[in-house]
Amino acid sequence: MIRALVITHGDLGRELVRVAEMILGPVPGLTSMSNSGKAAIDITAQIEAWLTDNPTDDQADPAGGHKKLILLDDYGGSCATSAQLACRQDPDSAIISGVNLAMLLGFVTWRDSMDFEQLVAKVVQKGREAIIQVGGR
Amino acid sequence: MPVVLARIDDRLIHGQVTVGWSEQLRPDRILLANNAIAADSWQKRVYASTVPPDIEVSILPVSKAAASLADKELAEERVLLLTGSAQEMAELVRIGVPVSEVNVGGLHFGPGKRKMLPFVYVDGQDLKAFMRLREMGLLLSAQQVPGGREYLLDDDQIQQMGEQF
Protein backbone atom coordinates (compact mmCIF):
# COMPACT_ATOMS: atom_id res chain seq x y z
CA MET A 1 0.00 0.00 0.00
CA ILE A 2 1.25 3.45 -0.91
CA ARG A 3 1.11 5.63 2.19
CA ALA A 4 0.75 9.40 2.43
CA LEU A 5 1.69 11.91 5.09
CA VAL A 6 0.29 15.45 5.10
CA ILE A 7 2.69 17.82 6.85
CA THR A 8 1.47 21.33 7.57
CA HIS A 9 1.53 24.35 9.79
CA GLY A 10 -1.03 24.31 12.60
CA ASP A 11 -3.96 21.89 12.28
CA LEU A 12 -4.36 22.28 8.53
CA GLY A 13 -3.19 18.72 7.77
CA ARG A 14 -5.27 17.06 10.46
CA GLU A 15 -8.38 18.82 9.20
CA LEU A 16 -7.66 18.01 5.54
CA VAL A 17 -7.35 14.32 6.44
CA ARG A 18 -10.47 14.50 8.60
CA VAL A 19 -12.50 16.09 5.79
CA ALA A 20 -11.17 13.61 3.21
CA GLU A 21 -12.30 10.77 5.50
CA MET A 22 -15.66 12.48 6.00
CA ILE A 23 -16.13 12.22 2.24
CA LEU A 24 -14.54 8.82 1.57
CA GLY A 25 -14.67 7.02 4.88
CA PRO A 26 -11.58 5.89 6.80
CA VAL A 27 -8.42 5.89 4.67
CA PRO A 28 -5.70 3.49 5.84
CA GLY A 29 -2.18 4.79 5.41
CA LEU A 30 -3.16 8.47 5.27
CA THR A 31 -1.93 10.48 8.24
CA SER A 32 -1.03 14.04 9.14
CA MET A 33 1.66 15.82 11.10
CA SER A 34 1.96 19.40 12.32
CA ASN A 35 5.12 21.42 12.79
CA SER A 36 3.57 23.36 15.69
CA GLY A 37 5.91 23.81 18.61
CA LYS A 38 8.59 21.56 17.14
CA ALA A 39 12.22 22.27 16.37
CA ALA A 40 13.25 21.48 12.79
CA ILE A 41 15.36 18.56 14.02
CA ASP A 42 12.31 16.96 15.69
CA ILE A 43 10.11 17.44 12.63
CA THR A 44 12.79 15.68 10.58
CA ALA A 45 13.04 12.83 13.12
CA GLN A 46 9.26 12.31 13.11
CA ILE A 47 9.18 12.17 9.31
CA GLU A 48 12.05 9.67 9.33
CA ALA A 49 10.11 7.52 11.80
CA TRP A 50 7.06 7.61 9.53
CA LEU A 51 9.15 6.69 6.47
CA THR A 52 10.52 3.56 8.14
CA ASP A 53 7.28 2.55 9.83
CA ASN A 54 6.14 -0.21 7.47
CA PRO A 55 2.71 -1.43 8.43
CA THR A 56 2.33 -5.20 8.52
CA ASP A 57 -0.14 -5.31 5.63
CA ASP A 58 2.71 -4.37 3.29
CA GLN A 59 3.88 -7.98 3.45
CA ALA A 60 0.53 -9.03 2.04
CA ASP A 61 0.81 -6.40 -0.68
CA PRO A 62 4.34 -6.45 -2.04
CA ALA A 63 3.13 -4.87 -5.30
CA GLY A 64 2.26 -1.65 -3.50
CA GLY A 65 5.80 -1.69 -2.27
CA HIS A 66 6.90 0.70 0.37
CA LYS A 67 6.26 3.85 -1.61
CA LYS A 68 5.51 6.95 0.38
CA LEU A 69 4.09 10.31 -0.62
CA ILE A 70 4.58 13.44 1.47
CA LEU A 71 2.24 16.36 0.91
CA LEU A 72 3.19 19.82 2.21
CA ASP A 73 1.12 22.97 2.64
CA ASP A 74 3.86 25.36 1.59
CA TYR A 75 7.21 25.13 -0.09
CA GLY A 76 9.92 27.03 1.76
CA GLY A 77 8.85 26.40 5.34
CA SER A 78 10.28 24.17 8.03
CA CYS A 79 7.97 21.33 6.93
CA ALA A 80 9.44 21.38 3.42
CA THR A 81 13.03 21.56 4.56
CA SER A 82 12.55 18.77 7.10
CA ALA A 83 10.78 16.57 4.53
CA GLN A 84 13.68 16.96 2.11
CA LEU A 85 16.25 16.21 4.80
CA ALA A 86 14.31 13.15 5.98
CA CYS A 87 13.81 11.75 2.45
CA ARG A 88 17.40 12.31 1.38
CA GLN A 89 18.30 8.62 1.65
CA ASP A 90 14.87 7.20 0.86
CA PRO A 91 14.46 6.07 -2.78
CA ASP A 92 10.80 5.15 -2.23
CA SER A 93 9.41 8.59 -1.42
CA ALA A 94 8.16 11.67 -3.22
CA ILE A 95 7.33 15.14 -1.91
CA ILE A 96 4.69 17.53 -3.28
CA SER A 97 3.85 20.97 -1.92
CA GLY A 98 0.60 22.94 -2.15
CA VAL A 99 -1.66 20.24 -0.70
CA ASN A 100 -5.40 20.70 -1.14
CA LEU A 101 -8.48 18.54 -0.68
CA ALA A 102 -8.66 17.52 -4.34
CA MET A 103 -5.15 16.07 -4.09
CA LEU A 104 -6.06 13.90 -1.11
CA LEU A 105 -9.23 12.66 -2.80
CA GLY A 106 -7.19 11.94 -5.95
CA PHE A 107 -4.55 10.09 -3.97
CA VAL A 108 -7.12 7.77 -2.43
CA THR A 109 -8.94 7.26 -5.73
CA TRP A 110 -5.89 6.25 -7.75
CA ARG A 111 -3.33 4.84 -5.39
CA ASP A 112 -4.29 1.20 -6.03
CA SER A 113 -4.54 1.51 -9.80
CA MET A 114 -1.39 3.41 -10.79
CA ASP A 115 2.29 2.96 -10.33
CA PHE A 116 3.94 5.41 -7.98
CA GLU A 117 5.37 7.84 -10.55
CA GLN A 118 2.06 8.08 -12.38
CA LEU A 119 0.24 8.61 -9.11
CA VAL A 120 2.53 11.46 -8.08
CA ALA A 121 2.01 13.19 -11.44
CA LYS A 122 -1.74 12.65 -11.22
CA VAL A 123 -1.97 14.11 -7.72
CA VAL A 124 -0.06 17.22 -8.84
CA GLN A 125 -2.36 17.55 -11.87
CA LYS A 126 -5.55 17.20 -9.80
CA GLY A 127 -4.29 19.75 -7.30
CA ARG A 128 -3.71 22.29 -10.07
CA GLU A 129 -7.03 21.60 -11.73
CA ALA A 130 -8.81 22.28 -8.46
CA ILE A 131 -7.72 25.92 -8.47
CA ILE A 132 -10.41 27.72 -10.42
CA GLN A 133 -11.90 31.17 -10.26
CA VAL A 134 -15.48 30.27 -9.51
CA GLY A 135 -17.19 33.66 -9.33
CA GLY A 136 -16.61 37.39 -9.30
CA ARG A 137 -14.72 39.27 -11.96
CA MET B 1 27.19 45.20 5.99
CA PRO B 2 24.43 46.61 8.14
CA VAL B 3 22.66 43.82 9.98
CA VAL B 4 18.96 44.67 9.82
CA LEU B 5 18.01 41.71 12.00
CA ALA B 6 20.12 39.29 14.03
CA ARG B 7 17.88 36.32 14.80
CA ILE B 8 18.19 33.11 16.81
CA ASP B 9 15.81 30.50 15.38
CA ASP B 10 16.27 26.73 15.48
CA ARG B 11 14.12 26.34 12.36
CA LEU B 12 16.79 28.38 10.55
CA ILE B 13 15.54 29.59 7.15
CA HIS B 14 11.75 29.15 7.08
CA GLY B 15 8.54 31.06 6.44
CA GLN B 16 8.75 33.43 9.41
CA VAL B 17 12.13 34.57 8.07
CA THR B 18 11.69 34.42 4.29
CA VAL B 19 8.17 35.83 4.29
CA GLY B 20 7.45 37.44 7.69
CA TRP B 21 10.63 39.39 8.40
CA SER B 22 11.85 39.66 4.82
CA GLU B 23 8.63 41.35 3.64
CA GLN B 24 9.00 43.85 6.45
CA LEU B 25 12.75 44.51 6.40
CA ARG B 26 13.58 43.88 2.72
CA PRO B 27 17.07 42.48 3.33
CA ASP B 28 19.44 42.12 0.36
CA ARG B 29 20.87 38.94 1.82
CA ILE B 30 20.04 36.25 4.34
CA LEU B 31 23.20 35.02 6.04
CA LEU B 32 22.88 31.73 7.92
CA ALA B 33 25.82 30.94 10.18
CA ASN B 34 25.80 27.17 10.71
CA ASN B 35 28.82 24.87 10.63
CA ALA B 36 26.98 21.62 9.83
CA ILE B 37 24.93 22.95 6.93
CA ALA B 38 27.82 24.98 5.50
CA ALA B 39 29.81 21.74 5.31
CA ASP B 40 27.14 19.84 3.32
CA SER B 41 26.48 21.18 -0.18
CA TRP B 42 23.24 19.22 -0.55
CA GLN B 43 21.76 20.65 2.67
CA LYS B 44 23.00 24.10 1.66
CA ARG B 45 21.03 23.78 -1.57
CA VAL B 46 17.87 22.68 0.28
CA TYR B 47 17.97 25.69 2.60
CA ALA B 48 19.06 28.14 -0.11
CA SER B 49 16.21 27.03 -2.38
CA THR B 50 13.63 28.30 0.11
CA VAL B 51 14.83 31.91 -0.12
CA PRO B 52 12.86 34.19 -2.49
CA PRO B 53 14.76 34.91 -5.74
CA ASP B 54 15.19 38.63 -5.03
CA ILE B 55 17.17 37.92 -1.84
CA GLU B 56 20.76 36.64 -1.92
CA VAL B 57 21.67 33.85 0.47
CA SER B 58 24.93 32.84 2.12
CA ILE B 59 25.37 29.80 4.34
CA LEU B 60 28.72 29.92 6.08
CA PRO B 61 30.49 28.41 9.07
CA VAL B 62 30.27 30.68 12.11
CA SER B 63 33.92 31.76 11.85
CA LYS B 64 33.56 32.77 8.19
CA ALA B 65 30.21 34.48 8.68
CA ALA B 66 31.86 37.13 10.84
CA ALA B 67 34.55 37.78 8.21
CA SER B 68 31.94 37.99 5.46
CA LEU B 69 30.06 40.68 7.38
CA ALA B 70 33.25 42.73 7.46
CA ASP B 71 33.73 42.47 3.66
CA LYS B 72 34.06 46.01 2.26
CA GLU B 73 32.65 45.06 -1.15
CA LEU B 74 29.37 44.18 0.49
CA ALA B 75 29.30 47.22 2.75
CA GLU B 76 26.01 48.49 1.36
CA GLU B 77 24.10 45.25 1.73
CA ARG B 78 21.30 44.92 4.26
CA VAL B 79 21.74 41.56 5.94
CA LEU B 80 19.40 39.35 7.91
CA LEU B 81 21.74 37.31 10.10
CA LEU B 82 20.52 33.95 11.37
CA THR B 83 21.79 31.35 13.79
CA GLY B 84 20.12 28.21 15.13
CA SER B 85 21.26 28.79 18.70
CA ALA B 86 22.06 31.52 21.22
CA GLN B 87 25.55 30.04 21.59
CA GLU B 88 26.38 30.61 17.93
CA MET B 89 25.01 34.17 18.06
CA ALA B 90 27.09 34.91 21.17
CA GLU B 91 30.15 33.57 19.35
CA LEU B 92 29.48 35.86 16.35
CA VAL B 93 29.14 38.89 18.61
CA ARG B 94 32.30 37.93 20.50
CA ILE B 95 34.24 37.74 17.22
CA GLY B 96 33.02 41.23 16.48
CA VAL B 97 29.86 41.16 14.38
CA PRO B 98 28.34 44.63 14.78
CA VAL B 99 24.87 44.19 16.22
CA SER B 100 23.20 45.93 19.14
CA GLU B 101 19.99 43.91 19.33
CA VAL B 102 19.22 40.22 19.05
CA ASN B 103 15.84 38.77 18.17
CA VAL B 104 15.01 35.40 19.71
CA GLY B 105 12.63 34.05 17.10
CA GLY B 106 12.14 30.45 18.11
CA LEU B 107 13.82 27.85 20.30
CA HIS B 108 11.56 24.84 20.42
CA PHE B 109 11.09 22.16 23.02
CA GLY B 110 13.77 19.50 23.30
CA PRO B 111 15.24 17.14 25.92
CA GLY B 112 16.19 19.02 29.09
CA LYS B 113 14.57 22.28 27.94
CA ARG B 114 12.08 24.30 29.94
CA LYS B 115 9.52 26.80 28.80
CA MET B 116 10.47 30.45 29.05
CA LEU B 117 7.91 31.76 26.52
CA PRO B 118 5.40 29.97 24.28
CA PHE B 119 8.02 29.77 21.52
CA VAL B 120 11.20 29.85 23.63
CA TYR B 121 12.36 26.70 25.45
CA VAL B 122 15.79 26.84 27.05
CA ASP B 123 18.35 24.89 29.02
CA GLY B 124 21.24 26.14 31.17
CA GLN B 125 23.54 26.51 28.15
CA ASP B 126 21.03 28.69 26.30
CA LEU B 127 20.64 30.93 29.35
CA LYS B 128 24.42 31.26 29.73
CA ALA B 129 24.59 32.38 26.11
CA PHE B 130 21.74 34.86 26.69
CA MET B 131 23.71 36.28 29.63
CA ARG B 132 26.88 36.49 27.54
CA LEU B 133 24.96 38.48 24.93
CA ARG B 134 23.62 40.78 27.66
CA GLU B 135 27.13 41.22 29.14
CA MET B 136 28.38 42.27 25.70
CA GLY B 137 25.78 45.05 25.83
CA LEU B 138 23.09 43.64 23.58
CA LEU B 139 19.39 44.17 23.87
CA LEU B 140 17.62 40.81 23.81
CA SER B 141 14.00 40.39 22.86
CA ALA B 142 11.80 37.55 21.68
CA GLN B 143 9.34 37.94 18.82
CA GLN B 144 8.28 35.40 16.20
CA VAL B 145 7.05 37.67 13.41
CA PRO B 146 6.67 41.41 12.73
CA GLY B 147 3.53 42.64 14.45
CA GLY B 148 3.62 39.70 16.83
CA ARG B 149 4.02 40.21 20.56
CA GLU B 150 7.51 41.26 21.61
CA TYR B 151 8.93 40.11 24.94
CA LEU B 152 11.95 41.89 26.37
CA LEU B 153 14.39 39.40 27.91
CA ASP B 154 16.14 41.29 30.70
CA ASP B 155 18.80 40.14 33.17
CA ASP B 156 16.29 39.43 35.94
CA GLN B 157 14.20 37.18 33.75
CA ILE B 158 17.22 35.29 32.49
CA GLN B 159 18.55 34.83 36.03
CA GLN B 160 15.16 33.78 37.38
CA MET B 161 14.84 31.22 34.61
CA GLY B 162 18.38 30.03 35.41
CA GLU B 163 17.32 29.12 38.95
CA GLN B 164 15.28 26.25 37.49
CA PHE B 165 18.46 24.47 36.39
Contacts between the chains, C-beta under 8 A, distances in Angstrom:
chain1	res1	chain2	res2	distance
A	9	B	15	7.7
A	37	B	108	6.2
A	37	B	109	6.3
A	37	B	119	7.9
A	38	B	108	5.6
A	38	B	109	7.4
A	39	B	10	4.6
A	39	B	11	7.0
A	39	B	107	7.7
A	39	B	108	3.6
A	39	B	109	7.2
A	39	B	110	5.8
A	40	B	10	6.2
A	40	B	11	4.6
A	40	B	12	6.4
A	40	B	14	7.5
A	41	B	10	7.4
A	41	B	110	7.7
A	42	B	108	7.0
A	42	B	109	7.9
A	42	B	110	7.0
A	74	B	15	6.6
A	75	B	50	7.2
A	76	B	14	7.3
A	76	B	15	6.2
A	76	B	18	5.8
A	76	B	19	7.7
A	76	B	50	3.9
A	76	B	51	7.9
A	77	B	14	5.0
A	77	B	15	4.2
A	77	B	50	7.5
A	78	B	11	4.3
A	78	B	14	4.2
A	78	B	15	7.4
A	80	B	50	6.7
A	81	B	11	8.0
A	81	B	12	7.5
A	81	B	13	7.4
A	81	B	14	6.7
A	81	B	46	5.9
A	81	B	47	6.4
A	81	B	50	6.3
A	84	B	46	4.8
A	85	B	43	6.9
A	85	B	46	6.7
A	88	B	42	7.1
